[in-house]
Amino acid sequence: MILEIKVPTVGESINEVTLSRWLKKEGDYVQQDEVLCELESDKATFELNAEKSGVLKPIIPAGEVIKIGTVVCSIDTDAPPPANLPVADVVVTAKAEKQTAPAHASTAVAPTPSTPAGYAVGTPSPSAAKLMAENSLDTVRATGRDGRITKADVINAIKQGHKPVSIEPAQSNSRNSKREKMTSLRKTISKHLVQAKNQTAMLTTFNEVDMKPIMDIRARYKESFQKKHNIGLGFMGFFTKAVCNALSEWPAVNAMIDGDEIIYNNYCDISIAVSTPKGLTTPVIRTAESLTLAEIEMKVAELAKKGRDNKLTLDEMSGGTFTISNGGVFGSLMSTPIINIPQSAILGMHKIQDRPVAIDGQVVIRPMMYLALSYDHRIIDGRESVSFLVRVKEQLENPEQLLVGADPVKLLLDI
């Protein structure tokens, strides 16, 4: 029996996907539920699994854009399995794999009796595959679940002796160029950015914040914080708390336009900009105003890891009422971030840099960061945008205000 495998429905608004790459080739015998290929939509990457066991025959080549419901391959379910087909009947935890793996090995080896055999053995994750290609690595020792090669495996292989391949400098008279198709994600990013510029009255206001109080807290408590919560104490938690408090005071910054109406949200679903191997994504921290700083840091780490591994779901990337983008991790000193429509504002964090500033009539050196708030002037007035950014600045420079969202002394005096 010839079984046709079609592109499944992956979301209400998605009507086409890109077949990014095949994980199996023509003539391979595949097991039921084994991953055959990766499909990339405008929002996420999905895996297409075999519905039955049999011999695979791909129909659509990698790189093609195809409609939902298109037949991408067929499986001959009557074909007999090869005699040497491994059977994956052993489940090994990541801890056990680590204990049995030789510490000095840096290249892939055939699965040992303690390693689960199956489709995932030796298969790199999307981010690992990209890194292997950039460094011309054909084999890397796998320590991931079910024998999969992770990004960390590739990084370890490079550290243990594999060097990136040096590229021969182009000749002075060379005029070579390369043409590639835009991915679905890149086309969507492009469309949204142009839409944000053309359909919003975007304006940016700037301020700067003295990061010394936050940095002092991190230096003093980072070890105990790490020990108790098993997560590093970063800056995103402080900024998210400050933003949520400021949004409660200036609800227009947390609102959005829908036709002739304005939607005011009484919750803060904070989108965080995450750079992934396939482009910029903005996963969402739901009801961030109700989370503790530790819970925010854990959620940020979880979403960032999923983004790097292309494991974010549509639900994790949909929605959001306000966005925080940290260009400082790449060295940006100042920028004008573009609104993440249909939201009305986005906060840009930047590089922390020691600069001379005047404090109490004295010039001192402080770790300063520029903040940029881009906003839609159709819904947010100048007073609201500037006041919101000043409120964020005040809380970061006086971290005790993050506890109650206001000056504790003013609350005590009821003023």
C-alpha positions in Angstrom: 0.0 0.0 0.0 1.3 3.5 -0.9 0.5 5.9 1.9 0.6 9.6 1.0 1.9 12.0 3.7 0.4 15.5 3.5 1.2 18.8 5.1 -1.0 19.1 8.2 -2.9 22.2 9.4 -0.5 24.0 11.8 -2.5 27.1 12.6 -5.6 29.1 11.7 -3.8 31.8 9.8 -1.1 29.6 8.2 -1.9 28.5 4.6 1.6 27.6 3.4 4.9 26.4 4.8 8.5 25.9 3.6 10.0 22.4 3.5 13.3 23.5 5.1 15.1 20.1 4.9 14.7 16.4 4.7 16.0 14.3 7.6 15.5 11.1 5.6 16.3 10.3 1.9 14.6 8.4 -0.8 14.7 4.6 -0.3 15.2 4.9 3.5 13.1 2.5 5.6 11.3 4.7 8.2 9.6 3.7 11.4 6.1 4.9 12.4 6.2 8.3 14.1 9.8 8.9 12.9 10.6 12.4 11.8 10.9 12.7 8.1 11.4 16.4 7.5 11.2 19.9 9.0 8.5 22.4 7.9 8.9 26.1 8.5 6.0 28.4 8.8 6.0 32.2 9.2 6.0 31.7 12.9 7.7 28.4 13.9 9.4 25.2 12.8 7.5 21.9 12.8 8.4 18.3 12.3 6.5 15.9 9.9 6.3 12.4 11.2 5.8 9.1 9.4 2.2 7.8 9.9 3.2 4.2 9.1 6.5 2.2 8.7 7.8 1.6 5.2 10.1 2.8 2.4 10.1 6.6 1.9 9.8 8.4 -1.4 10.1 12.2 -1.2 8.0 14.2 -3.7 8.7 17.8 -2.8 12.4 18.9 -2.7 13.8 20.9 0.2 13.4 24.7 0.0 10.0 24.6 -1.7 7.1 26.7 -0.5 4.0 24.4 -0.4 0.3 24.8 0.6 -1.3 23.1 3.6 -2.6 19.7 2.5 0.0 19.2 -0.2 1.4 15.7 -0.6 5.1 15.9 0.3 6.1 12.2 0.2 4.8 8.7 0.1 5.5 5.6 2.1 5.4 2.0 0.7 4.0 0.2 3.8 4.2 -3.2 2.1 8.0 -3.0 1.8 9.8 -5.3 4.2 12.1 -3.8 6.8 15.9 -4.3 6.3 17.4 -7.2 8.2 19.8 -5.0 10.1 17.1 -2.4 11.2 17.9 -1.4 14.9 15.1 -1.5 17.4 14.8 1.3 19.9 13.7 -0.5 23.0 16.0 1.0 25.6 15.2 4.4 27.2 18.3 6.1 28.6 18.2 9.3 30.6 20.4 12.3 29.8 22.3 11.6 33.1 23.0 8.0 32.1 24.2 9.1 28.7 26.6 11.6 30.3 28.0 8.9 32.6 28.7 6.5 29.8 30.1 9.0 27.3 33.9 9.2 27.0 35.0 12.6 28.2 37.7 13.1 25.6 35.6 12.2 22.5 34.7 15.0 20.2 33.3 13.2 17.1 30.2 11.1 16.6 30.5 7.3 17.2 28.0 4.5 16.5 25.5 4.0 19.3 26.8 1.9 22.2 24.5 -0.6 23.9 23.6 2.1 26.5 22.6 4.6 23.7 19.1 4.4 22.3 19.0 3.4 18.6 16.5 5.0 16.3 15.8 7.9 14.0 17.2 10.6 16.3 20.6 9.0 16.7 23.2 11.3 15.1 20.5 13.7 13.9 21.4 17.4 14.7 18.9 19.9 15.9 18.3 22.8 13.5 20.6 25.1 15.5 23.3 22.4 15.7 23.0 21.6 12.0 23.6 25.3 11.2 26.6 25.5 13.5 28.1 22.3 12.0 27.7 23.6 8.5 29.4 26.9 9.5 32.4 25.0 10.9 32.4 22.2 8.3 31.9 19.4 10.9 30.6 16.1 9.5 30.5 14.2 12.8 29.9 15.3 16.4 29.4 13.1 19.5 25.8 13.3 20.4 24.6 13.6 24.1 21.1 14.8 23.5 17.9 12.9 24.1 17.6 9.7 22.0 21.1 10.3 20.6 20.3 13.7 19.0 23.2 16.1 18.4 22.6 19.4 20.3 24.0 22.8 19.8 26.1 22.3 23.0 27.6 19.2 21.5 28.8 21.1 18.5 30.2 23.9 20.7 32.1 21.3 22.7 33.5 19.7 19.6 34.8 23.1 18.4 36.4 23.8 21.8 38.1 20.4 21.8 40.1 21.0 18.7 37.8 21.6 15.7 38.4 25.0 14.3 36.2 26.9 12.0 37.3 26.5 8.4 39.2 29.5 7.2 37.8 31.1 4.2 40.1 32.0 1.4 40.1 35.8 0.8 38.3 36.8 -2.3 40.5 38.0 -5.2 40.5 41.8 -5.6 38.7 41.5 -9.0 36.1 39.0 -7.7 32.4 40.0 -8.2 30.6 36.9 -7.0 27.2 37.0 -5.5 24.7 34.5 -4.2 20.9 34.4 -4.4 18.8 32.6 -1.9 15.0 32.4 -1.3 13.7 34.2 1.7 12.4 31.9 4.4 8.8 32.1 5.5 9.8 33.5 8.8 12.0 36.2 7.1 9.2 37.2 4.7 6.8 37.5 7.7 9.3 39.7 9.6 9.8 41.8 6.5 6.0 42.3 6.0 5.4 43.2 9.7 8.3 45.7 9.8 7.0 47.5 6.7 3.5 47.4 8.0 4.6 48.9 11.3 6.4 51.8 9.6 3.6 52.5 7.1 0.5 52.0 9.4 1.6 53.6 12.7 2.5 57.1 13.6 5.7 55.9 15.2 7.8 58.1 17.4 10.7 57.4 19.8 11.6 59.0 23.1 14.9 58.4 24.9 16.2 58.5 28.5 19.1 57.1 30.4 19.3 55.0 33.6 22.0 54.6 36.2 22.4 50.9 36.5 24.6 50.9 39.5 21.8 50.1 42.0 20.7 47.0 40.0 24.3 45.9 39.4 25.0 46.2 43.1 22.0 44.0 43.9 23.2 41.4 41.3 26.7 41.4 42.7 25.5 41.0 46.3 22.8 38.4 45.8 23.5 36.5 42.6 25.0 33.5 44.3 22.2 33.1 46.8 19.6 33.7 44.1 21.2 31.1 41.9 21.4 28.6 44.8 17.7 29.0 45.7 16.1 29.3 42.3 18.6 27.5 40.1 18.6 30.4 37.6 20.9 33.3 37.0 19.9 36.8 38.2 19.8 38.8 35.0 18.5 42.3 34.0 15.4 41.2 32.2 13.5 40.4 35.5 14.1 43.9 36.8 13.1 45.5 33.6 10.0 43.4 33.2 8.9 44.2 36.8 9.5 48.0 36.2 7.6 47.9 32.9 4.6 46.0 34.4 4.3 48.6 37.2 4.6 51.5 34.8 2.0 50.0 32.5 -0.5 49.9 35.3 0.0 53.7 35.7 -0.1 54.5 32.0 -2.6 52.0 30.5 -2.5 53.6 27.0 1.0 52.2 26.6 -0.4 48.7 27.1 -3.3 49.3 24.7 -3.8 48.7 21.0 -6.0 50.0 18.2 -8.6 47.7 16.6 -10.4 49.5 13.8 -12.2 52.5 15.3 -11.8 51.2 18.9 -9.0 51.1 21.5 -8.5 47.9 23.5 -7.2 48.6 27.0 -5.6 45.5 28.6 -5.7 45.1 32.4 -2.9 42.5 32.2 0.7 42.5 31.0 1.6 39.9 28.4 5.2 40.9 27.8 6.9 39.9 24.5 10.6 39.5 24.7 12.7 39.8 21.5 14.8 36.6 21.0 17.4 36.1 18.3 17.1 32.6 16.8 19.1 30.9 14.0 16.2 31.7 11.6 15.4 35.2 12.6 14.0 37.4 15.4 11.0 36.0 17.3 9.0 37.5 20.2 7.7 34.8 22.6 5.4 36.0 25.3 5.6 36.0 29.1 1.9 35.7 30.1 0.5 37.8 33.0 4.0 39.0 33.9 2.6 41.4 36.5 1.7 38.4 38.7 5.1 36.7 38.5 8.0 37.1 40.9 11.4 38.2 39.7 12.7 34.6 39.9 9.7 33.3 37.9 10.3 35.9 35.2 13.9 34.9 34.9 13.0 31.3 34.6 10.5 32.0 31.9 12.9 34.2 30.0 15.5 31.4 30.1 12.9 28.8 29.0 11.6 30.9 26.0 15.1 31.9 24.9 16.3 28.2 24.9 13.2 27.1 22.9 13.8 30.0 20.5 17.4 28.9 19.9 16.3 25.3 19.4 13.3 26.3 17.1 10.9 24.7 19.6 8.6 27.6 20.2 4.9 26.9 19.8 2.4 29.2 18.0 0.7 29.8 21.4 4.0 30.9 23.0 4.6 33.5 20.2 1.1 34.8 19.8 -0.4 37.8 21.6 1.6 40.1 23.7 0.6 43.6 24.8 4.1 45.2 25.1 7.6 44.2 23.9 11.0 44.5 25.5 14.1 44.3 23.2 17.6 44.0 24.5 20.0 45.2 21.7 22.7 45.8 24.4 23.7 42.1 24.3 25.0 42.8 20.7 26.8 46.0 21.7 24.1 48.5 20.6 24.6 51.8 22.4 21.4 53.4 21.1 18.6 52.5 18.6 15.0 53.2 17.7 13.2 49.8 18.0 10.2 49.2 15.7 6.8 48.6 17.2 5.7 44.9 17.3 2.2 45.4 15.8 -0.6 45.3 16.8 1.0 46.5 20.0 1.5 50.2 20.5 4.9 50.4 22.2 8.3 48.7 22.5 11.1 49.4 25.0 14.7 49.1 23.8 17.4 48.3 26.3 21.0 49.0 25.3 24.6 48.5 26.3 25.7 49.4 29.8 28.7 51.7 29.5 30.7 53.6 32.1 30.2 57.4 31.5 30.8 60.6 33.5 27.6 62.0 34.9 26.8 64.8 37.3 25.4 63.7 40.7 24.9 66.2 43.5 27.2 68.7 41.8 30.0 66.1 41.4 31.2 64.4 38.2 31.3 60.7 38.8 31.7 57.6 36.7 28.5 55.4 36.6 27.4 52.4 34.5 24.7 54.1 32.3 22.2 52.6 29.9 20.2 54.4 27.2 16.5 53.5 27.1 14.4 54.0 24.0 10.6 53.8 23.9 9.1 53.7 20.4 5.3 54.2 20.5 2.3 54.8 18.2 1.4 58.4 18.5 -2.1 57.7 17.4 -2.9 56.2 20.8 -0.1 57.4 23.1 0.5 61.1 23.7 3.9 62.6 24.4 3.0 63.1 28.1 2.1 59.4 28.5 5.2 58.1 26.7 7.7 60.3 28.5 6.1 59.7 31.9 6.1 55.9 31.3 9.8 55.9 30.5 10.6 58.2 33.4 8.6 55.8 35.7 10.7 52.8 34.4 13.9 54.8 35.0 12.9 55.8 38.6 12.2 52.2 39.6 15.4 50.9 38.2 17.4 53.5 40.0 15.4 52.9 43.2 14.9 49.1 43.2 12.9 49.2 46.4 10.0 50.7 44.3 9.8 47.5 42.3 8.2 45.8 45.3 5.1 48.0 45.4 5.3 49.8 42.1 5.7 53.2 43.8 7.8 55.2 46.2 7.3 53.4 49.6 7.6 56.7 51.5 4.9 58.3 49.4 2.7 55.3 50.0 3.3 55.6 53.7 2.5 59.3 53.7 -0.5 58.7 51.2 0.7 61.5 48.9 
